[in-house]
């Protein structure tokens, strides 16, 4: 799993930081998202997915690796 952040689209709401502060932070300059862990471990996948869904501007997305997509299809 790799997180993709579009800082040009981010409005600085901070929902991602509230959801998973270990992975996301906000820029002190303009409040936009800062990725602390661009490729979080599988153990954080659920929390990261929730943070992505909570983003009001849609600035966050997840790029799955081919192995992860295959594993998800097996379940």
Secondary structure by P-SEA (a helix, b strand, c coil): cbbbbccccccccccccccccccbbbbccccccccccccccccaaaaaaaaaaacccccbbbbbcaaaaaaaaac
